[in-house]
């Protein structure tokens, strides 16, 4: 991952932590109950949610056991715990043993799903893959139009039908075309389902069944796009979507527009699948593979005041 891009994307999250952490870790501060309560509040502000509370409880236990006695010991301890929480969270996108690899993309409207598909197609294309798009979000004319524009810009074939067409029919046609053309990756868009709309979730299950009729082992990836700016709501969406489809990975969009980058930890606590990519900007090249250490270090980078 390009550390500079990630550092920039997580600027707001880091700033939300910086003021509190810099104050907490100021010279002469003692490790006590007051410190621990303040630390929990700071972590909450970065949207770590219940995981932040769990972290502080673990730290309290270590403090009471005298395993950690000084404030200076907390930052490296905190870093090690965050790394442990994200152990196994970074994995590359799947590649099927034989062409094509079918990637189903799900998520609610407004999460950045269509743009994330374009960014993913661009990245796969740059890696030398032949890519095809399937416009399965047939309920919104704008979604099909937007994906068509991206396909044209990237010079990528797209399979689509008229607005209101059966999404499962589009999926069937797209997978069939991908098999016939022997493309490396088919990225299949789906309707922007709100996690409260049961009928749309049922529709998603139907799309998965139809895809399997053409390629029994597909989809090889089902990527859930979550809007990082929504924080705890993204955690709820992750939980609900995992019930309707076999989600295998996450794309966290709009990381550059939020102070809630810590939601990654909460999302992983309810949906322990790999975070495949982070959206780190508005450009088509601003999609970075997730890497644990750079992510944690980008969040925790702050100035620790020195003694006078």
C-alpha positions as CSV (number, residue, x, y, z in Angstrom):
1,X,0.0,0.0,0.0
2,X,1.2,3.5,-0.8
3,X,1.7,4.8,2.8
4,X,1.5,8.4,1.8
5,X,-2.0,7.9,0.2
6,X,-3.2,6.0,3.3
7,X,-1.7,8.6,5.6
8,X,-3.6,11.3,3.8
9,X,-6.9,9.3,3.6
10,X,-6.8,8.7,7.4
11,X,-6.0,12.3,8.2
12,X,-9.4,13.0,9.8
13,X,-9.4,9.8,11.8
14,X,-5.9,10.6,13.0
15,X,-6.8,14.1,13.9
16,X,-9.7,12.9,15.9
17,X,-7.3,10.8,17.9
18,X,-4.3,13.2,17.9
19,X,-5.7,15.8,20.3
20,X,-6.8,13.3,22.8
21,X,-3.8,11.0,22.6
22,X,-1.3,13.8,22.7
23,X,-3.0,15.1,25.9
24,X,-3.1,11.6,27.4
25,X,0.5,10.8,26.7
26,X,1.8,14.2,27.8
27,X,4.9,14.2,30.0
28,X,4.3,13.5,33.6
29,X,0.9,11.9,33.2
30,X,0.2,8.9,35.5
31,X,-1.5,5.6,34.5
32,X,-4.6,5.6,36.6
33,X,-8.4,5.1,36.4
34,X,-8.8,8.7,35.1
35,X,-6.3,8.0,32.3
36,X,-8.1,4.8,31.3
37,X,-11.5,6.5,31.2
38,X,-10.1,9.3,29.0
39,X,-8.5,6.7,26.7
40,X,-11.8,4.9,26.2
41,X,-13.5,8.2,25.3
42,X,-10.7,9.0,22.7
43,X,-11.1,5.6,21.1
44,X,-14.9,6.0,21.0
45,X,-14.4,9.3,19.1
46,X,-12.5,7.4,16.4
47,X,-15.5,5.0,16.2
48,X,-13.8,1.9,17.5
49,X,-17.1,1.4,19.4
50,X,-17.4,-1.7,21.6
51,X,-13.9,-2.8,20.5
52,X,-12.5,0.4,22.1
53,X,-14.1,-0.5,25.4
54,X,-12.8,-4.1,25.1
55,X,-9.3,-2.7,24.6
56,X,-9.5,-0.5,27.6
57,X,-10.8,-3.4,29.8
58,X,-7.8,-5.5,28.6
59,X,-5.5,-2.6,29.5
60,X,-7.1,-2.2,32.9
61,X,-6.4,-5.9,33.6
62,X,-2.8,-5.5,32.5
63,X,-2.5,-2.4,34.7
64,X,-4.0,-4.1,37.8
65,X,-1.6,-7.1,37.3
66,X,1.3,-4.6,37.1
67,X,2.2,-5.8,33.6
68,X,1.9,-2.2,32.5
69,X,2.7,0.5,35.0
70,X,3.7,3.6,33.0
71,X,1.9,5.8,30.4
72,X,4.9,5.4,28.1
73,X,4.1,1.6,27.8
74,X,0.6,2.2,26.5
75,X,1.2,3.3,22.9
76,X,3.3,0.2,21.9
77,X,0.7,-2.0,23.8
78,X,-2.1,-0.3,22.0
79,X,-0.4,-0.8,18.6
80,X,0.2,-4.5,19.3
81,X,-3.5,-5.1,20.3
82,X,-4.7,-3.3,17.1
83,X,-2.4,-5.4,15.0
84,X,-3.6,-8.6,16.8
85,X,-7.3,-7.6,16.1
86,X,-6.6,-7.3,12.4
87,X,-4.5,-10.4,12.1
88,X,-5.5,-12.1,8.9
89,X,-7.5,-9.1,7.7
90,X,-5.5,-8.5,4.6
91,X,-5.8,-10.9,1.7
92,X,-5.5,-10.4,-2.0
93,X,-8.6,-10.7,-4.3
94,X,-9.4,-14.3,-5.3
95,X,-8.4,-15.7,-8.6
96,X,-10.2,-18.8,-9.9
97,X,-8.3,-21.8,-11.1
98,X,-9.9,-21.3,-14.5
99,X,-11.4,-18.2,-16.1
100,X,-13.4,-16.3,-15.3
101,X,-13.2,-15.1,-11.7
102,X,-16.6,-13.8,-10.8
103,X,-16.7,-11.0,-8.3
104,X,-20.1,-10.0,-7.0
105,X,-20.3,-6.5,-5.5
106,X,-23.0,-5.7,-3.0
107,X,-23.8,-2.6,-0.8
108,X,-26.4,0.1,-0.2
109,X,-27.0,3.0,-2.5
110,X,-24.7,5.9,-1.8
111,X,-22.0,3.7,-0.3
112,X,-19.7,4.3,-3.3
113,X,-20.4,0.9,-4.8
114,X,-20.4,1.9,-8.5
115,X,-17.3,4.0,-8.2
116,X,-15.5,1.3,-6.2
117,X,-16.3,-1.2,-9.0
118,X,-14.7,1.2,-11.5
119,X,-11.6,1.5,-9.3
120,X,-11.4,-2.2,-8.9
121,X,-11.7,-2.8,-12.6
122,X,-8.9,-0.3,-13.2
123,X,-6.6,-1.9,-10.7
124,X,-7.2,-5.4,-12.1
125,X,-6.7,-4.0,-15.6
126,X,-3.4,-2.5,-14.6
127,X,-2.3,-5.9,-13.3
128,X,-2.7,-7.2,-16.9
129,X,-6.2,-8.8,-16.5
130,X,-9.0,-8.8,-19.0
131,X,-12.0,-7.4,-17.2
132,X,-15.7,-7.4,-17.9
133,X,-18.5,-5.6,-16.1
134,X,-22.1,-6.7,-15.4
135,X,-24.7,-3.9,-14.7
136,X,-26.9,-5.8,-12.3
137,X,-28.3,-2.7,-10.5
138,X,-31.2,-2.5,-12.9
139,X,-33.6,-0.7,-10.6
140,X,-31.7,2.6,-11.0
141,X,-31.2,3.9,-14.5
142,X,-28.4,6.1,-13.1
143,X,-26.5,3.1,-11.9
144,X,-26.4,1.4,-15.3
145,X,-25.6,4.7,-17.0
146,X,-22.7,5.5,-14.5
147,X,-21.3,2.0,-14.9
148,X,-21.5,2.3,-18.7
149,X,-19.6,5.5,-18.6
150,X,-16.9,3.9,-16.6
151,X,-16.7,0.9,-18.9
152,X,-16.2,3.3,-21.9
153,X,-13.5,5.3,-20.1
154,X,-11.6,2.1,-19.1
155,X,-12.3,0.4,-22.5
156,X,-13.9,-2.5,-20.7
157,X,-16.9,-4.6,-22.1
158,X,-20.1,-4.4,-20.2
159,X,-23.2,-6.6,-20.2
160,X,-26.5,-4.7,-19.4
161,X,-30.2,-4.6,-20.0
162,X,-33.0,-2.1,-19.8
163,X,-34.0,-0.3,-16.5
164,X,-36.2,-2.6,-14.5
165,X,-34.9,-5.8,-16.0
166,X,-34.5,-8.9,-13.8
167,X,-31.1,-8.6,-12.1
168,X,-30.8,-12.3,-12.1
169,X,-31.2,-12.4,-15.9
170,X,-28.4,-9.8,-16.2
171,X,-26.2,-11.9,-14.0
172,X,-26.9,-15.0,-16.1
173,X,-26.0,-13.2,-19.3
174,X,-22.9,-11.6,-17.9
175,X,-21.5,-14.8,-16.5
176,X,-22.3,-16.6,-19.7
177,X,-20.5,-13.9,-21.7
178,X,-17.5,-13.9,-19.4
179,X,-17.2,-17.7,-19.9
180,X,-17.5,-17.4,-23.7
181,X,-14.9,-14.6,-23.9
182,X,-12.6,-16.1,-21.3
183,X,-12.1,-12.9,-19.4
184,X,-10.0,-13.0,-16.3
185,X,-12.5,-11.1,-14.1
186,X,-16.2,-10.4,-14.3
187,X,-17.3,-7.7,-11.8
188,X,-21.0,-7.9,-11.3
189,X,-22.9,-5.0,-9.8
190,X,-26.1,-5.6,-7.8
191,X,-29.0,-3.4,-6.7
192,X,-28.2,-1.0,-3.9
193,X,-30.0,-2.9,-1.3
194,X,-31.0,-1.3,2.0
195,X,-30.3,-3.8,4.7
196,X,-33.9,-3.3,6.0
197,X,-35.5,-4.3,2.7
198,X,-36.1,-8.0,3.0
199,X,-37.4,-8.4,-0.5
200,X,-34.2,-7.0,-2.0
201,X,-32.1,-9.2,0.1
202,X,-34.2,-12.1,-1.3
203,X,-33.4,-10.8,-4.7
204,X,-29.7,-10.9,-3.9
205,X,-30.0,-14.6,-2.9
206,X,-31.6,-15.3,-6.3
207,X,-28.7,-13.6,-8.1
208,X,-26.3,-15.9,-6.3
209,X,-28.3,-19.0,-7.3
210,X,-28.4,-18.0,-10.9
211,X,-24.7,-17.3,-11.1
212,X,-24.1,-20.8,-9.7
213,X,-26.2,-22.3,-12.5
214,X,-23.6,-21.1,-15.0
215,X,-20.5,-21.6,-12.8
216,X,-21.2,-23.8,-9.8
217,X,-18.1,-22.5,-7.9
218,X,-19.0,-18.8,-8.5
219,X,-19.2,-16.2,-7.2
220,X,-15.5,-16.5,-6.2
221,X,-15.7,-13.3,-4.3
222,X,-18.6,-11.4,-2.8
223,X,-17.4,-8.0,-1.9
224,X,-19.4,-5.7,0.4
225,X,-18.8,-2.0,-0.2
226,X,-19.3,0.0,3.0
227,X,-19.2,3.8,3.4
228,X,-16.6,4.4,6.0
229,X,-18.1,7.8,6.9
230,X,-21.2,6.0,8.4
231,X,-19.2,4.5,11.2
232,X,-21.4,2.3,13.4
233,X,-24.1,2.1,10.7
234,X,-21.5,0.4,8.4
235,X,-21.1,-2.2,11.2
236,X,-24.8,-2.9,11.2
237,X,-24.9,-3.2,7.4
238,X,-22.0,-5.6,7.5
239,X,-23.9,-7.8,9.9
240,X,-27.1,-7.8,7.8
241,X,-25.5,-8.3,4.4
242,X,-23.6,-11.3,5.7
243,X,-27.0,-13.0,6.4
244,X,-28.1,-12.6,2.7
245,X,-24.9,-13.4,0.8
246,X,-21.7,-15.3,1.5
247,X,-19.6,-12.1,1.9
248,X,-15.9,-12.9,1.4
249,X,-14.4,-9.5,1.6
250,X,-14.9,-5.8,2.2
251,X,-14.2,-2.6,0.3
252,X,-14.2,0.4,2.6
253,X,-15.0,3.4,0.5
254,X,-14.5,7.1,1.4
255,X,-11.8,6.5,3.9
256,X,-10.5,10.0,3.0
257,X,-13.7,11.7,4.1
258,X,-14.2,10.4,7.6
259,X,-12.9,10.7,11.1
260,X,-14.4,7.2,11.8
261,X,-11.6,5.1,10.2
262,X,-11.6,3.1,13.4
263,X,-14.8,1.5,12.4
264,X,-12.7,-1.2,10.6
265,X,-12.2,-2.8,14.0
266,X,-15.9,-2.9,14.8
267,X,-16.8,-4.2,11.4
268,X,-14.3,-7.0,11.7
269,X,-15.8,-7.9,15.1
270,X,-19.2,-8.7,13.5
271,X,-17.9,-9.8,10.1
272,X,-14.5,-11.4,10.3
273,X,-13.7,-11.4,6.6
274,X,-10.7,-9.8,4.9
275,X,-10.7,-6.1,4.1
276,X,-9.6,-6.3,0.5
277,X,-9.4,-2.6,-0.4
278,X,-9.6,0.9,0.9
279,X,-11.0,3.8,-1.1
280,X,-8.4,6.6,-0.4
281,X,-9.5,9.3,-2.7
282,X,-11.9,10.3,-5.5
283,X,-9.7,9.3,-8.5
284,X,-10.0,6.1,-10.4
285,X,-6.6,5.0,-9.1
286,X,-7.4,5.7,-5.5
287,X,-8.1,2.2,-4.4
288,X,-5.4,0.5,-2.3
289,X,-5.1,-3.1,-1.2
290,X,-5.5,-3.2,2.6
291,X,-2.4,-3.8,4.6
292,X,-2.6,-4.1,8.4
293,X,0.6,-2.5,9.7
294,X,0.5,0.7,7.5
295,X,-3.2,1.1,8.4
296,X,-2.6,0.9,12.2
297,X,0.5,3.1,12.0
298,X,-1.4,5.7,9.9
299,X,-4.1,5.9,12.6
300,X,-1.8,6.0,15.6
301,X,0.7,8.5,14.2
302,X,0.7,11.4,16.6
303,X,3.1,13.7,18.4
304,X,4.1,12.7,21.9
305,X,5.2,15.8,23.9
306,X,8.7,15.5,25.3
307,X,9.8,16.7,28.7
308,X,11.1,20.3,28.8
